[in-house]
Amino acid sequence: ENRSITFPDDPYYRLIDKDCRHVVGSCNGLVCLLGYSLAEDGHTETWFRFWNPATRTISVKLGYFPDDMYQSKSWRFMFGYDNSTDTYKVVALHLVNDLTTEVRVLSFGDNI
């Protein structure tokens, strides 16, 4: 009957405090976050982080990309788990034009 939801006022769950701006996806309890910042020389740095809200742990910054990656609105990101290789993967798709798509796959495992 009561459909209201009260969110806890816990700053731990704010993305800005994790140096990230967007959620790419979630899989097996992990959340893949996308972050970016402007460097002193004017270039943009883009990275991913894995966050486990249940254990309150977050990875170091992973998978740095060239400075033009985030500024281009034609990049799309997906996050998932590959059972065959036992790795988490981020797939980045860049729609270059109507005939060309650039694909980058980042694999994250124990030693990767």
N, C-alpha and C positions, 0 to 999 in steps of 0.2 A: 504494500500500500504506500509506503514512504519511498519515493523514487529519488530522493536527493542523496547525493554522495558528498561526504566530507573528506577532502584531501588533507593528509597530514602536512603540517608546516615543518617539513624536514628538509633542510637545504641540501642534504646528501643527494637527493633525487633531481636536482637542477642540472641541466646539461651544461650551462655556462660555467659552472664550477668544475666541470670535467674538461674544460678547454675544448669543447665540441659544440657544434651548432645544429646538427641534424642527426636523426636516426636513420641508418641505412636499412636495417632489418634486425630480426631476432631469430635465433635458432638454438634449441637445446638449452634454453635459459640464459644464453649469452645475448647481449645487445651490441650490435656493431654501430659505432658512432663515427660521424664525419666531422672533422675540424679543419679550420684554416686560420691563417693570420698573415698580416703584412709584415715582411721583413724590413729592416732598416733601409735596404737598397731599393725598396719599392716593389719587389717581387712578392708573389703570394705563395705561401707554403700550404699544402693540403695533405692531410693524413687521416688515418683510421685508428680507432682504439676499440678494444673489446671491454665490455663492462658486464660484471655479474652482480646484479642488484641483490641477489640472495646472500652472497658472501661479502658484499660491499667492497669488491676488488675491481681494479681497472688496470688495463695493460699500459705499457709505455706507448708512445706514439709510433705507429707502424705505417709502412707503405707510402713514403713521401712521393708526391707527384710534381710534375713541372708546374711552373708558376701560372700558366694559362689554363690549367685544368679546371679549377673551380669557377673561374670567371666566365667560362663558356657555359651557357645555359643548356647546351646540347648533351652534356654528360648525364648518364643515368647509372645508378649503382644498385646492385643486388647482393644479398648476403645469404650463404647457406653452408651446408655440411656435405662433404663428399665421403660416403661410406667406403668406397673402393680404395681411397688413399688415406683415410682417417685424418682428413684436414678440413679446416674451415676455409672458405673461399669468398673473396669479394670479386664480383665481376663488374667491370666498368665499361660501359658502352658509350662511344662518342659518335654521334650522327654528323659526319663530316659534310655530306651533301646527300642528295636523293639516291645516289648510287653507291656511296661508300660509308661503311661503318667501321670504326676502329674499336677493337676489343682488347682489354687488358684483364688478365686474371691474376690475382694475388692469392697465394696459398699460404696458410698459416697453420703450422703443426708444431710438434715438439722442438724441432731443430731448424725451423724455417722462419 
